Amino acid sequence: MKKFLKIILPSIIAFILILSWAVPVFADETNGPIWPSAPEVDTRSVFVTGIDNDLIFLEKEADTQRYPASTTKILTCLLALENCSLDETVVFSERALDLEEAATTINSEVGEEMSMKDCLYGLMLASGNDCAMAIAEHVGGSIEGFADMMNAKAAELGCTNSHFVNPSGLFDEDHYTTARDMALIAKAAFKNSTFIDLISTFTYSMGPTNKHDKRKFSNWNLCIDPDSDAFSPDVIGGKTGFLDEAGRCLVTYAEKNNMPIVIVQFWGDYTGIFTEAKNLVNFIYNYFGMQNISLDESRFSYVSPQAKLSLDPSGRILTLNNMSLETYDSNIRFAEDMSEEEKATALNGSEKELFAVIDYSYADHELGSINVYKDDRLTTRKASFINVYTISPLYVIIFVLIVIILLVIFSTSKKKKRRAPATAQKRK
């Protein structure tokens, strides 16, 4: 027993102490916060982001310049919707029909008159390059004038690696963009309700014109085709594209649980790109959601109880499903320490007075921010987060082991003391 107390017990305690230090160190490297892994994609350039925010779910060669093919028509459609009414009459000129032999058209004729609405359905569903040219001449006065409008709009939306020379996306070495830039264009388009009506339509019947009988257009997007294996009920629509020089391209708009997203894929497999889009949509909605922080944040407290501070009731951040809010890292930035530009960005047009901004992140990924507003009539002092500590299961196990060892030692010692008098009597 003495040997146990002098040698074995100290060795066990020393081993436990070393283990308690070493395991968390290694655990931090192997079992730290893990961001969900997206499914494998063969498409060369991919960018997946939120439509109502700048949250990025996945990016792969997102800044590599690519030929966008017919996904260009997203920008063409957006400019038409911003500058024209749907009932305006578009006339097809000779130049509008001066296209390469393999170009997709709706078989329009020179002098044919069509409503802008019909042109846009021909543009977005049938991917008619003749529609793109006619719309460009109608809106911009000429193809070159419309290209200038396209580049101006792209720059306005924040695109930095794009250049457009035609409204259709037919190949031209000087006509290029990136997955990240196209996402900016698509996000702007997807906020237009008429644009959503166009891309979410699977078939469209068009009435006769002065040159043609009735037409029927079908959407080429397999993600909204109920009979396709790539069909996804969460996909609202998008735009397809294909060129030998660009591969298959696809821009997808999806929405579930009030969390709309855009997926841009450049240079993918001709049909496999749709399955990839479906898998990405499923991945995002299986793992992520949006959470209203003002209802659930309990760590924000006030140094001054008189201060009337409130979390933005509409503030939401990206969250991982089945994870508590306390799991995420948070940082508070006070308005008095922020630049005017930072405050303007946080307020985003709100007339309320900003007190602070709380930023959330997890596994080095930004999850979003929420504003804290104050009442000017009161004097406020800085607020702070309540620190929330959690005990590692490892430490609990170590503590239990130590208690058990001590109980065993105590119990053994007590039994020996009880036996000692009886043994002494027998020896007498």
Secondary structure, DSSP 8 states (H G I E B T S, - for coil): -HHIIIIIHHHHHHHHHHHHHHHHHHHHHHSS----------SSEEEEEESSS--EEEEESTTS-B--GGGGHHHHHHHHHHH--TT-EEE--TGGG---TT-------TT-EEEHHHHHHHHHTS--HHHHHHHHHHHHSSHHHHHHHHHHHHHHTT--S-B---SS----TT-BB-HHHHHHHHHHHHT-HHHHHHHT-SEEEE---SS---EEEE---GGG-TTSTT--TTEEEEEEEEETTTEEEEEEEEEETTEEEEEEEEEE-TTHHHHHHHHHHHHHHHHEEEEEHHHH--SEE-SSTT--EEE-TT-EEEEETT--GGGSEEEEEEGGGS-HHHHHHHHTT--SEEEEEEEEEETTEEEEEEEEEE-TTS-----EE-------HHHHHHHHHHHHHHHHHHHHHHHHHHHHHHHHHHH-
